[in-house]
């Protein structure tokens, strides 16, 4: 047990993805008390507010709207909060001088999820079997999507993960004419281009697209369930339709924001749940070598925690719903309409996507 530890208001972080509450003890000191990632814990604040059965994770391994205790390596203290949710400090009615007591509820209750989602990948090309895998590059297919017109992958301009040059070469070979940048704004792109030039990274194809006015950059956050996310994505899609493809869709690593946008477009184009899942999970094979053949248990947990959560958000389904039988195309259409697109614009987008 950790008793009567001071608490403070924590800013949005990679730990809980929203404003939360620091419990002022380091991860190392907390774990030395006998806690371990994957445990279930109870958190009781001195003002009487209590959270029971929280998972204790090393990252935000819960679905949006769920609470957790996070021991994130970049944070000074352990942190409790609601992933992509409301500010727990406000919700709990906390104030300066309050404390928290953390009690072990069930050792190892969430160990499977902790082990499955505690993933890391390298930024070394030699660790991957091909440029395609390293850049997480591929064509979108499924449903009635036009062949050879839509591609996805890592950023061809932000070289944070050493992939920009490889992605740039691949989109050039694919004949990409439009870049749909989900992650950045124009100022960030300008800064990346300067960094690339200084580092000798060849991003000439992207530069050509930008010079021609064929880069649509929408600066999305990671919070796909937030109110502004859908509106910003929908507005970006309206702008994208003013450009003739082929189109390259990316964020930074081509995983999360790219995964959501591609899932949405595939669904609108009539792709089945299995087709969407097959495409989405290629990312986890490329980056982490996790696939249905070599690690079915981990593969299924990732799919359920990541993809299924996003699809339920789009179609408005409850947790546990059978997504394979859901009308994903209508769900995607309703999502875009709620995000501000008109029926006419959604029809235009469908025609833009589909053969």
C-alpha positions as MATLAB code, in Angstrom:
seq = 'XXXXXXXXXXXXXXXXXXXXXXXXXXXXXXXXXXXXXXXXXXXXXXXXXXXXXXXXXXXXXXXXXXXXXXXXXXXXXXXXXXXXXXXXXXXXXXXXXXXXXXXXXXXXXXXXXXXXXXXXXXXXXXXXXXXXXXXXXXXXXXXXXXXXXXXXXXXXXXXXXXXXXXXXXXXXXXXXXXXXXXXXXXXXXXXXXXXXXXXXXXXXXXXXXXXXXXXXXXXXXXXXXXXXXXXXXXXXXXXXXXXXXXXXXXXXXXXXXXXXXXXXXXXXXXXXXXXXXXXXXXXXXXXXXXXXXXXXXXXXXXXXXXXXXXXXXXXXXXXXXXXXXXXXXXXXXXXXXXXXXXXXXXXXXXXXXXX';
ca = [
       0.000    0.000    0.000;
       1.004    3.587   -0.678;
      -0.689    5.761    1.906;
      -1.380    9.515    2.046;
       0.885   10.518   -0.816;
       0.624   14.164   -1.956;
      -1.169   14.773   -5.268;
      -0.985   17.546   -7.849;
      -2.708   18.519  -11.073;
      -0.947   16.973  -14.095;
      -1.079   18.323  -17.655;
      -2.074   16.211  -20.635;
       0.643   13.627  -21.220;
       1.412   10.414  -23.054;
       0.593    8.637  -19.812;
      -3.177    9.128  -19.635;
      -3.723   11.314  -22.742;
      -5.681   13.920  -20.768;
      -5.281   16.202  -17.768;
      -5.031   13.992  -14.706;
      -3.582   13.705  -11.246;
       0.028   13.118  -10.284;
       0.530   10.926   -7.247;
       3.882   12.247   -6.184;
       6.055    9.156   -6.144;
       8.325    8.010   -8.974;
       7.577    4.871  -10.962;
      10.695    3.211   -9.577;
       9.835    3.955   -5.946;
       6.210    2.928   -6.459;
       7.177   -0.403   -8.012;
       9.651   -0.968   -5.179;
       6.647   -1.051   -2.826;
       5.488   -4.258   -4.529;
       3.353   -2.947   -7.371;
       3.909   -4.166  -10.942;
       2.624   -3.171  -14.355;
      -0.489   -5.206  -15.077;
      -1.794   -5.113  -11.497;
      -5.259   -3.933  -10.542;
      -5.258   -1.141   -7.949;
      -7.684    0.971   -5.939;
      -7.044    4.704   -5.581;
      -8.678    6.629   -2.730;
      -8.245   10.386   -2.409;
      -8.361   12.127    0.952;
     -11.522   14.040   -0.038;
     -13.401   10.735   -0.363;
     -13.286   10.297   -4.149;
     -12.372    6.687   -4.994;
     -11.512    4.712   -8.118;
     -11.562    0.914   -7.845;
     -10.036   -1.808  -10.002;
      -7.848    0.467  -12.107;
      -5.270   -1.167  -14.361;
      -1.696   -0.068  -13.666;
       0.070    0.211  -17.028;
       3.285    1.611  -18.456;
       1.258    3.485  -21.088;
      -2.277    4.418  -22.110;
      -3.375    0.843  -22.747;
      -7.082    1.424  -22.119;
      -9.834    2.508  -24.453;
     -10.812    6.181  -24.571;
     -12.948    7.143  -21.612;
     -11.511    4.483  -19.300;
      -9.465    5.267  -16.191;
      -5.995    3.950  -15.435;
      -2.936    4.425  -13.265;
       0.050    5.074  -15.539;
       3.729    4.710  -14.777;
       5.077    6.403  -17.874;
       8.847    6.596  -18.192;
       8.942   10.263  -19.224;
       6.852   11.494  -16.271;
       8.234   12.443  -12.838;
       5.440   10.650  -10.951;
       2.820    7.969  -11.427;
      -0.363    9.446  -12.838;
      -4.049    8.574  -12.582;
      -6.590    9.807  -15.093;
      -9.149    9.016  -17.771;
      -7.664    8.315  -21.191;
      -8.769   11.071  -23.573;
     -11.375   11.939  -20.972;
     -12.322   14.753  -18.643;
      -9.834   16.371  -16.295;
      -9.758   14.028  -13.285;
      -8.528   16.774  -10.963;
     -11.772   18.655  -11.650;
     -14.000   15.558  -11.729;
     -12.676   14.368   -8.365;
     -12.944   17.841   -6.830;
      -9.340   17.817   -5.681;
      -7.434   20.769   -4.285;
      -3.933   21.547   -3.067;
      -3.116   19.586    0.069;
      -5.145   16.501   -0.844;
      -3.447   13.101   -0.810;
      -3.984    9.661   -2.328;
      -3.767    6.115   -1.022;
      -3.106    3.333   -3.542;
      -3.932   -0.260   -2.604;
      -3.176   -3.419   -4.559;
      -6.516   -4.954   -5.572;
      -5.496   -7.955   -7.702;
      -1.914   -8.768   -8.689;
      -1.485   -9.407  -12.409;
      -5.128   -8.832  -13.331;
      -4.152   -6.990  -16.532;
      -0.803   -8.623  -17.249;
      -1.863   -9.970  -20.660;
      -2.783   -6.524  -21.930;
       0.320   -4.917  -20.404;
       2.598   -7.445  -22.081;
       0.736   -7.222  -25.380;
       0.596   -3.448  -25.741;
       3.966   -2.550  -24.236;
       5.507   -2.425  -27.688;
       8.536   -0.680  -29.121;
      10.181   -0.557  -32.512;
      13.546    0.563  -33.818;
      14.356    3.301  -36.315;
      17.165    1.326  -37.953;
      16.544    0.226  -41.540;
      18.719   -2.878  -41.042;
      16.184   -4.240  -38.536;
      13.477   -4.574  -41.222;
      13.184   -6.952  -44.184;
      12.435   -4.259  -46.783;
      12.015   -0.539  -47.415;
       8.266   -1.179  -47.671;
       8.081   -2.674  -44.185;
      10.377   -0.008  -42.726;
       8.197    2.812  -44.126;
       4.986    0.913  -43.248;
       3.998    1.534  -46.865;
       1.126   -0.085  -48.749;
      -1.777    0.476  -51.080;
      -5.292    0.682  -49.681;
      -7.676   -1.941  -50.995;
     -10.960   -3.529  -50.028;
     -14.532   -2.718  -50.891;
     -14.814   -0.669  -54.059;
     -11.646    1.392  -53.598;
     -10.031    2.447  -56.852;
      -6.907    0.354  -57.476;
      -3.600    2.190  -57.554;
      -5.080    5.425  -56.212;
      -4.659    5.412  -52.429;
      -1.570    4.610  -50.381;
      -0.567    4.896  -46.741;
       2.593    4.845  -44.659;
       5.115    6.835  -42.648;
       5.792   10.527  -43.183;
       7.742   11.475  -46.320;
       8.830   14.769  -44.730;
       9.156   14.344  -40.945;
      12.314   12.297  -40.470;
      11.870   11.819  -36.722;
      11.904    8.040  -37.188;
      14.461    7.973  -40.034;
      11.787    6.992  -42.562;
      11.164   10.144  -44.619;
      13.658    9.358  -47.372;
      12.370    5.807  -47.767;
       8.725    6.907  -47.806;
       9.575    9.646  -50.308;
      11.132    7.133  -52.703;
       8.169    4.780  -52.408;
       5.556    7.437  -53.106;
       7.565    8.607  -56.102;
       7.621    5.052  -57.486;
       3.855    4.761  -56.866;
       3.183    7.951  -58.820;
       1.633    9.777  -55.869;
       0.357   13.227  -56.844;
      -1.315   14.344  -53.594;
      -0.048   14.191  -50.014;
      -2.682   14.022  -47.245;
      -0.680   14.901  -44.126;
      -2.752   14.169  -41.037;
      -0.118   15.156  -38.493;
       1.419   18.490  -39.424;
       0.726   22.122  -40.222;
       2.496   24.295  -42.798;
       4.990   25.739  -40.310;
       5.990   22.278  -39.117;
       6.385   21.075  -42.682;
       8.657   24.037  -43.435;
      10.804   23.191  -40.413;
      10.999   19.506  -41.417;
      12.129   20.432  -44.917;
      14.973   22.525  -43.505;
      16.005   19.668  -41.202;
      15.891   17.207  -44.103;
      18.082   19.445  -46.225;
      20.626   19.836  -43.438;
      20.682   16.072  -42.863;
      20.916   15.236  -46.547;
      17.596   13.393  -46.620;
      16.112   13.252  -50.116;
      12.457   14.338  -49.959;
      12.361   15.806  -53.459;
       9.080   14.157  -54.461;
       7.296   15.612  -51.444;
       8.856   19.004  -52.163;
       7.490   18.824  -55.692;
       3.994   18.068  -54.409;
       4.202   20.961  -51.993;
       5.439   23.360  -54.661;
       2.494   22.341  -56.844;
       0.027   23.005  -54.005;
      -0.788   19.319  -53.658;
      -0.164   18.868  -49.938;
      -3.262   18.897  -47.710;
      -2.065   19.214  -44.101;
      -4.669   19.111  -41.315;
      -2.694   18.890  -38.040;
      -4.801   16.225  -36.280;
      -4.240   15.235  -32.657;
      -4.246   11.602  -31.508;
      -7.605   11.993  -29.724;
      -9.944   10.495  -32.319;
     -12.942   10.602  -29.976;
     -12.573   14.330  -29.265;
     -15.200   16.722  -30.611;
     -12.891   18.537  -32.999;
     -11.174   15.474  -34.486;
     -13.975   14.407  -36.813;
     -14.657   17.970  -37.915;
     -11.017   18.588  -38.799;
     -10.742   15.270  -40.635;
     -13.979   15.882  -42.553;
     -12.847   19.378  -43.587;
      -9.545   17.897  -44.752;
     -11.344   15.302  -46.867;
     -13.422   18.026  -48.519;
     -10.203   19.826  -49.411;
      -8.541   16.588  -50.537;
     -11.266   16.010  -53.141;
     -10.140   19.152  -54.955;
      -6.927   17.338  -55.933;
      -6.473   14.491  -58.385;
      -4.685   11.426  -57.038;
      -3.010    9.069  -56.510;
      -3.109   10.050  -52.827;
      -0.679    9.279  -50.000;
      -2.164    9.274  -46.483;
       0.187    9.539  -43.513;
       0.799   10.945  -40.043;
       4.261   10.473  -38.524;
       4.727    6.701  -38.291;
       1.592    5.843  -40.274;
       0.014    4.017  -37.349;
      -2.669    5.736  -35.275;
      -4.083    8.758  -37.101;
      -3.390    7.058  -40.407;
      -5.039    3.893  -39.122;
      -8.191    5.785  -38.174;
      -8.455    7.746  -41.416;
      -7.837    4.700  -43.590;
     -10.311    2.614  -41.610;
     -12.946    5.321  -42.128;
     -12.317    5.611  -45.870;
     -12.228    1.839  -46.341;
     -15.533    1.502  -44.491;
     -17.153    4.227  -46.589;
     -15.931    2.446  -49.723;
     -17.692   -0.746  -48.661;
     -14.785   -2.736  -47.214;
     -15.698   -5.560  -44.871;
     -14.574   -5.743  -41.266;
     -12.063   -8.434  -42.231;
     -10.607   -6.342  -45.052;
     -10.232   -3.344  -42.746;
      -8.656   -5.475  -40.021;
      -6.253   -7.128  -42.464;
      -4.971   -3.724  -43.573;
      -4.847   -2.218  -40.082;
      -2.869   -5.089  -38.579;
      -0.138   -4.972  -41.248;
       1.280   -2.071  -39.227;
       1.850   -4.351  -36.226;
       3.564   -6.923  -38.402;
       5.772   -4.263  -40.023;
       6.794   -2.531  -36.802;
       6.568   -5.255  -34.146;
       6.505   -8.553  -36.090;
       3.141   -9.435  -34.527;
       0.760  -11.315  -36.809;
      -1.967  -13.929  -36.534;
       0.394  -16.751  -37.465;
       3.209  -16.125  -34.988;
       1.287  -14.677  -32.004;
      -2.475  -15.054  -32.353;
      -3.249  -14.081  -28.752;
      -1.312  -10.828  -28.909;
      -2.615  -10.134  -32.412;
      -6.236  -10.426  -31.281;
      -5.760   -8.295  -28.160;
      -4.205   -5.504  -30.232;
      -7.003   -5.711  -32.792;
      -9.683   -5.581  -30.108;
      -8.040   -2.785  -28.100;
      -7.092   -0.601  -31.057;
      -9.090   -1.196  -34.230;
     -12.344   -2.375  -32.680;
     -12.401    0.617  -30.348;
     -12.076    3.001  -33.308;
     -14.712    1.210  -35.361;
     -17.184    1.218  -32.471;
     -16.631    4.957  -32.164;
     -17.421    5.459  -35.842;
     -20.524    3.273  -36.010;
     -21.793    4.055  -32.500;
     -21.639    0.441  -31.313;
     -21.336   -0.781  -27.738;
     -18.303   -2.674  -26.497;
     -18.637   -6.322  -27.444;
     -20.792   -5.607  -30.516;
     -20.318   -7.863  -33.545;
     -18.513   -5.514  -35.894;
     -18.289   -8.155  -38.619;
     -22.055   -7.894  -39.117;
     -22.308   -4.114  -38.647;
     -23.132   -1.798  -41.548;
     -19.749   -0.111  -41.589;
     -20.393    1.928  -44.723;
     -23.511    3.532  -43.261;
     -21.656    4.048  -39.989;
     -18.855    5.875  -41.787;
     -21.373    7.988  -43.669;
     -23.184    8.944  -40.467;
     -19.864    9.776  -38.798;
     -18.882   12.150  -41.587;
     -22.311   13.764  -41.637;
     -22.115   14.356  -37.877;
     -18.643   15.823  -38.464;
     -20.047   18.477  -40.781;
     -20.078   17.004  -44.284;
     -23.250   17.276  -46.352;
     -24.864   14.311  -48.077;
     -23.670   15.729  -51.391;
     -20.073   15.984  -50.145;
     -20.170   12.422  -48.819;
     -21.492   11.228  -52.187;
     -18.629   13.099  -53.860;
     -16.121   11.499  -51.490;
     -17.553    8.048  -52.194;
     -17.168    8.651  -55.918;
     -13.644    9.982  -55.322;
     -12.733    6.749  -53.520;
     -14.621    4.123  -55.464;
     -14.300    2.546  -58.877;
];
